């Protein structure tokens, strides 16, 4: 099993390449993230995260290739060569390491349990995620919108981690924004809470689909689809006629 990288100066440089690799079925794992997100995964302390953030590429495609049962070494070598050739067609380069960090180290970090402490807590002690489903070609616009919300809120743009996971053969994509903050700092906590609310509403207006509509996302998402809401209410009556499960969740809309 081998993990390789394709770095890019901006996300747009990697999108067409990503679609080609996914549709060619050349990878067993494929994800994109910005340098801040990868730095947070790898860094063991806040200082390490800051250092890694400074040296890692702005955007990275992480591509995993598994050997499987038959001729594993040959399969990995062949797919690696094919992906490298595809990358060159888009003016990109497949690399075995980034900033001195080998693919094996990153593969271990993303496939093994984080331990007693969530890796997302390492940088500031707490975090807020905003995640939704969209399509990969729409993610640059979503990220630009998020940057605007971030600047307006006074949150450091360079601290926002971004993770993209293409799904269903590239027909959709998980898009995630990671916002670390110090929960002991009331001002910082309030800032992130406000950013979470404003960004969630704004991204929804741009087409973000909150697949797991909990908290404020339930109102945002369900109010955008009246027909689904009616169906959910009818199902609720059928399976929970006495309204004892998640009381009030659907009746509020």
N, C-alpha and C positions, 0 to 999 in steps of 0.2 A: 504494500500500500504506500503510495507516494503522494505528497502534496506539493504542488508547484504554484508559482505566482505569475500574474501578468499585471504589472503596474501601469497606471495611467495618470496623466496630469489632471484630467477632469473626467467625470463620469461618462460624458458623451463619447469619449474616446473608446470606451469599453462596451457600449451597448450592442452595437451591431455584431461585434466579435462574440459577445455572450450568446446572442440568439443563434449564431452559426454553430458554436460548440454544443449548445444544448440540443439543437435539432439534429445534429450529427450523432448524438449519443456518445460523445467521446469522453465523457467524464462520469465518475460515480458520485462525486460531490461537486457542487458549483455554487459559489456565493460571492457577493461583492460587499466590500465595506470600506469606509474611509480610514485613513491612518489613525485617527483618534480612537476609533472603535477597536482596531487591532491592538493599539498600544494599551488600551484598558484590559484586553484579554491577557496580554503577555506580561504586563508590568506587575511586580510583586509589591511595590510601594508607590505612593504618589509621585515621588521623585523619579522613579523608573518610568512611570507612565509619561511624565513630562518629557523625559529624555527621548523615549521612543517616539513620541508624537513629533518631535523635532526632526527625526532622521528618517521616518518611514514615508513612503510615497503618499501623495494626496489620496489616491484611490488604488485599490488592489482587488483583482479577481483571484480568488483562491480556488484551485482546481485539484480535486482529488482523483487519483486513478488507482483502482484496486486490481490486483492480479487474478484473484479468484482461483478456482481449482486447477484448470488446465493451462499449462504453460504460463504461469503467472508472471515471470520475469519478462518473457517475450511480449505478453499483452501490455504490460506497463510501458515497455520501451517503445512499442509500436504506437500506442496512443499518445505518448509524450511527443514523439516525432510529428505525428499528425497535428496535434494541438499547436506545437511550435510553428509549423508551417502555416496554419490558419492565422496565428497571431501576426506573423510577418505580412500576410496579405492585408492586414489592417494597420500596418505600421507599428506593431507592438512586438514585445519580446517575452517569451516564456523563460522564467528564471527559477532556479532551485532554491534561492535564498534572497532575503531582503535585509539590507542593513546588517549583514552578518548573521542573520537569524535563519536557520535552515528550516525547510518544510517539515521535517520530522518533529521539530520542537513545537511548531504551530499545530500540527496534527494532534500531538499529544495533549496540547492545551485545550483544543476545541472538542475532543472526543472523550476526555476523562472528566470525572466529577470535579467540581471546583474546590471541594473540601468543606470545612465548617463555615467559612465565610464566602458569601456570594462574591464572585469576582467584580461584579458591578458596584459593590460597596467599597472597593479598595481605594478609589481616588478621593472620595469625599465623605464616605460613610453612609450615604443614602442616594437614591436615584429615582427618577420617574421615567417610564417608557411611554412613548406614543407609537402604536403599531397598527397597521391596517393593510388591506389588500388593494392592489392597483395593478397596472401593467408596467413592465420594465421601461417601455419607451416614455411613460408619463412621469417616471421618478425624478428626472431633472427639474421639471416644473414644480413638483411637490417639494423638492429640496430647496429650490429658490424661494418658494412661499414660506417654508419653515425658517429659512435664514432671515426673512423679513420679520416674521413674528419674534424670532430670537433677538434681533437687534432692537426692536421696539420694546421688548421686555427688559432689555439691559442685561441679558444673559450672554456670556462669552461664546461667540460662534465657534471658536476653535476647540471648545470643550464638548461640543455636541458629537456624539458617536452616531454613525449611520450604518445600518446593516440591511442589505437587500438579499432576499432568497427567492430566486426564480422558482416557480412551481408549475406543475402540470405541463411539462415540456415547453416551458417558457411562455405559456399563454396568460399567466398571471404572475404576480410577484408580491411576496411579503415585504413591506417597507417599515423599518423601525428606526425611531429616533431615541437615543439614550441620553438622558439629561442628569448627570451627577450633581449632587448638591450637599451642603452641610446642614443636616437637620437640626443642629444645635443653634444655627443662625436663623433667627426668626425672619429677618429681612430676605435672606436668600430662599428660605422655604416658601415664603409668600410669593416671591418672584416666580419660582418654578411652578407653583400652583396656578398662578395667573396665566403663565405661558402655556401650561398644559391645557387649560380651558379654552383660551383664545385660539391656540393652534389646532386643537381638536375640531372646533367649530369651523375654522377657516379651511382646513384640509378637507373636511367633509364636503364643504361647499364646492371644492375643486374636484370632487369625485372619489375621495378616499372612502373605502368600504370597511367599516369596523365589523369584522367578522365575529368578534367576541364582544358584543355590546353590553359591557358592565359599567356601573357607575354612570357618569354623565354621557358615556357613549351610547347607552341604551336610548336615552331621549333623543340624542342627535341622529342616530341611525334609524331607529324605528319610526320616527316622525317623517323620515324621507321616503317611507314605503308604506303607505296606508293599507294597501291590499295585503301585504304580509302581516301587518298588525292585526287585521281582521281575522286572518287565518289562525294566527297564534292565539287570539282570544277564544276562538271556537275550539281549538285543541285544548286550551286550558280548561274550558267548561267540561269537555269530554273526560279528560284524565284527572282533573282535580275539581270536581263539582262543588266541593265545600270550601275551596280557596285556602287550603292550609299550607300549600307549598309556595315559598317566596311571596308571601302575602303582600298585595298591593303593587307588585312589580309591573303588571300589565294594566291594571285598572287606572293607573295614573296617566295613561296616554289615550 
